[in-house]
Amino acid sequence: MIVVAGPAVNFLVALMIFAGFLTAFGEPRTPTRIAAVQPQSAAATAGLRPGDVIQSLGGRGVETFDDLRQYVVLRPGETVNVVAKRGAETLLLPVTIGTRTEVDRFGNTTRLGQIGLMPDRTVNVRLSPAEIPGAALRLTASSLRMILDSLGQVITGRRPVEELGGPLKIAQYSGEQVSSGWLSFAWFVALISINLGFINLLPIPTLDGGHLTFYAISALTRRPVSTRVLEWSFRGGLVLLLGLMVMVTFNDLASFGVFSKLGGLLG
């Protein structure tokens, strides 16, 4: 139970923050019916029309416009199949997601996907106290899915490894969110908590997930893992974690322009 406590607290923090947001603002449930299609957009090129109802993207079902938006923004330039309902007809249309580059007021540049759709109407539902925990769980699961999607894209080469940030980037974004207001900062804390909880559950020795993996192996084999295996596993896990820390710190320093400035001084 002690091993599970760390990740559990991380996810609990996120749940509590999301519950606060849902209590104050309600849950977004804007339907996926299209009100307008931007001319010359990815959706227009694919043949989507006002009145169509999006049912899935890339094989993943979407129930709200937020689901659609979360899927699209992570996949600039990718081609996915869209299932849409047009009256009694079900359409399967390939869509190449467009790309837009955003620069925020802090100078951070982000590539985002877009397809050029406007929702039929905006729906925000006030929830009863009994509905809040379930909605907070759904929001946590949705945020975790976005994290897994982003990590999967890095692993498969669809996103550059340079996008992986470390403690320096987290500190930078924390300061930026604080200056944007306490609501932005609270949301950022929830996302960081989910990230930490997920990382802590990875089956890497030295992390809680590694301990749980060894407990599971012991339970299945009905005998403890040998001391030698544990020793070498923890050494390997430590080397892996140190390597990851070096890599993300290198990415952080590169994003701050440290190496280019050093090169200018030395050159």
C-alpha positions in Angstrom: 0.0 0.0 0.0 2.9 2.4 0.8 4.2 1.9 -2.8 0.9 2.8 -4.3 0.5 5.9 -2.0 2.7 8.2 -4.0 1.0 7.8 -7.4 -2.4 7.7 -5.7 -1.8 11.1 -4.1 -0.7 12.5 -7.5 -3.9 11.4 -9.1 -6.0 12.5 -6.1 -4.6 16.0 -6.3 -5.6 16.2 -10.0 -9.1 14.8 -9.2 -9.6 17.4 -6.5 -8.6 20.3 -8.8 -10.7 19.0 -11.6 -13.7 18.6 -9.2 -13.2 22.2 -8.2 -13.3 23.4 -11.8 -16.4 21.2 -12.6 -18.2 22.6 -9.6 -17.5 26.2 -10.5 -17.9 26.0 -14.3 -19.7 22.8 -15.2 -18.8 20.1 -17.7 -18.4 20.9 -21.4 -20.7 18.7 -23.5 -20.9 20.6 -26.8 -22.2 18.0 -29.4 -20.1 17.2 -32.4 -22.7 18.5 -34.9 -21.0 20.9 -37.4 -22.4 24.4 -37.7 -19.9 25.8 -40.1 -16.9 24.7 -42.1 -14.0 27.1 -42.8 -13.4 27.6 -46.5 -10.2 25.8 -47.8 -9.8 24.1 -44.5 -8.9 20.4 -44.0 -12.6 19.6 -43.2 -13.7 21.5 -46.4 -11.2 19.6 -48.5 -12.4 16.3 -47.0 -16.0 17.1 -47.9 -17.5 17.7 -44.5 -20.5 19.9 -44.4 -22.6 21.9 -41.9 -25.1 19.5 -40.3 -22.8 16.6 -40.3 -22.2 14.9 -36.9 -18.7 13.6 -36.2 -18.8 10.1 -34.6 -15.1 9.1 -34.6 -11.6 10.3 -35.6 -8.9 7.8 -36.4 -11.0 5.0 -35.0 -11.5 6.8 -31.7 -15.1 7.7 -30.8 -15.8 11.3 -30.0 -18.9 12.4 -28.0 -18.2 16.1 -27.5 -16.4 18.8 -29.4 -13.8 18.8 -26.7 -13.0 15.2 -27.5 -12.7 16.2 -31.1 -10.4 19.1 -30.3 -8.1 17.1 -28.1 -7.6 14.5 -30.7 -7.0 17.0 -33.5 -4.5 19.4 -31.8 -2.0 16.6 -31.1 -1.9 15.5 -34.8 -0.9 18.3 -37.1 -0.2 17.1 -40.6 -1.5 13.5 -40.0 -4.1 11.9 -42.2 -7.0 10.2 -40.3 -10.3 8.6 -41.2 -13.4 10.5 -40.0 -16.7 8.8 -39.5 -19.6 11.3 -39.8 -23.4 11.0 -39.9 -25.2 12.9 -42.6 -28.9 12.4 -42.2 -29.4 8.6 -42.5 -26.0 8.2 -44.3 -22.8 7.2 -42.5 -19.7 8.6 -44.2 -16.0 7.6 -44.0 -13.8 10.4 -45.1 -10.0 10.7 -45.0 -8.9 14.1 -43.5 -5.4 15.5 -43.5 -5.3 17.6 -40.4 -4.0 21.1 -41.0 -1.2 22.8 -39.0 -1.2 26.1 -37.3 1.7 27.6 -35.3 0.8 29.5 -32.2 3.2 31.9 -30.3 1.9 32.8 -26.8 2.7 36.0 -25.0 5.7 34.4 -23.4 7.3 33.6 -26.8 6.6 29.8 -26.6 5.9 28.3 -30.1 3.6 25.4 -30.5 2.5 23.4 -33.5 -1.2 22.4 -33.3 -3.5 20.5 -35.5 -6.8 22.0 -36.9 -9.5 21.0 -39.3 -11.6 24.1 -39.5 -14.9 23.1 -37.9 -17.3 25.3 -35.8 -19.7 23.6 -33.3 -23.4 23.9 -33.7 -23.8 25.3 -30.2 -21.8 25.5 -27.0 -23.2 23.3 -24.1 -21.9 23.5 -20.6 -23.8 21.4 -18.1 -24.0 22.2 -14.4 -23.4 19.0 -12.4 -25.0 17.8 -9.1 -22.6 17.0 -6.2 -23.1 13.3 -7.0 -22.0 13.7 -10.6 -18.8 15.6 -9.8 -16.6 12.6 -8.9 -17.5 10.7 -12.1 -16.9 13.8 -14.3 -13.6 14.5 -12.5 -12.5 10.9 -13.2 -13.4 11.3 -16.9 -11.4 14.5 -17.1 -8.4 12.8 -15.5 -8.7 9.9 -17.9 -8.9 12.2 -20.8 -5.8 14.2 -19.7 -3.9 10.9 -19.1 -4.9 9.8 -22.6 -3.4 13.0 -24.1 -0.2 12.4 -22.2 0.0 8.8 -23.5 -0.8 10.0 -27.1 2.0 12.6 -26.9 4.5 10.1 -25.5 3.5 7.6 -28.2 4.1 10.2 -30.9 7.6 10.9 -29.5 8.4 7.1 -29.4 7.2 6.5 -32.9 9.0 9.6 -34.3 5.9 11.7 -35.1 7.1 14.3 -32.6 10.7 15.3 -32.0 12.4 14.1 -28.8 13.3 17.8 -28.2 9.7 18.4 -27.1 10.4 16.3 -23.9 11.0 18.9 -21.2 12.5 18.5 -17.7 12.5 20.4 -14.4 13.8 23.6 -15.9 10.9 23.7 -18.4 8.4 22.8 -15.7 9.7 25.7 -13.6 9.5 28.1 -16.6 5.9 27.0 -17.4 4.9 27.2 -13.7 6.0 30.8 -13.5 4.2 31.6 -16.8 1.0 30.0 -15.5 1.2 31.9 -12.2 1.4 35.2 -14.1 -1.6 34.1 -16.2 -3.8 33.7 -13.1 -4.5 31.2 -10.4 -7.0 29.3 -12.5 -4.3 28.6 -15.2 -1.8 27.6 -12.5 -4.3 25.3 -10.8 -5.0 23.5 -14.1 -1.2 23.2 -14.8 -0.7 21.7 -11.3 -3.4 19.1 -12.1 -1.7 18.1 -15.4 1.7 17.9 -13.7 0.3 15.7 -11.0 -1.1 13.3 -13.6 2.3 13.3 -15.3 4.1 12.5 -12.1 1.6 9.8 -11.2 1.9 8.1 -14.6 5.7 8.3 -14.6 5.9 6.9 -11.1 3.8 3.9 -12.2 6.2 3.0 -15.0 7.7 -0.5 -14.5 11.2 0.9 -14.0 13.2 -0.2 -11.0 13.7 2.5 -8.4 10.2 3.9 -9.3 7.0 2.7 -7.5 6.0 1.0 -10.7 9.2 -1.1 -10.6 8.4 -2.2 -7.0 4.9 -3.1 -8.0 6.3 -5.1 -11.0 8.6 -7.1 -8.6 5.7 -7.7 -6.2 3.6 -9.0 -9.1 6.4 -11.3 -10.3 6.8 -12.7 -6.7 3.0 -13.3 -6.5 2.9 -15.1 -9.8 6.0 -17.3 -9.2 5.2 -17.6 -5.4 8.8 -16.9 -4.5 10.7 -13.6 -4.0 12.8 -12.2 -6.7 16.5 -12.9 -6.1 18.7 -10.3 -4.4 21.1 -10.3 -7.4 18.3 -9.7 -9.9 17.0 -6.9 -7.7 20.4 -5.3 -7.4 21.2 -5.3 -11.1 17.6 -4.2 -12.0 17.8 -1.2 -9.6 21.3 -0.3 -11.0 19.9 -0.4 -14.6 16.8 1.6 -13.6 19.0 4.2 -12.0 21.2 4.5 -15.1 18.1 4.8 -17.2 16.6 7.5 -15.1 19.8 9.5 -14.9 20.1 9.2 -18.7 16.6 10.5 -19.1 17.3 13.4 -16.7 20.4 14.4 -18.7 18.5 14.3 -22.0 15.5 16.4 -20.8 17.9 18.9 -19.1 19.8 19.1 -22.3 16.5 19.8 -24.1 15.6 22.5 -21.6 19.0 24.2 -21.9 18.8 24.0 -25.7 15.3 25.6 -25.7 16.6 28.4 -23.6 19.3 29.1 -26.2 22.1 28.3 -23.8 24.2 26.3 -26.3 23.8 28.8 -29.1 24.9 31.6 -26.8 27.9 29.6 -25.7 28.7 28.8 -29.3 28.6 32.5 -30.1 30.9 33.3 -27.2 33.4 30.6 -28.1 33.2 31.4 -31.8 
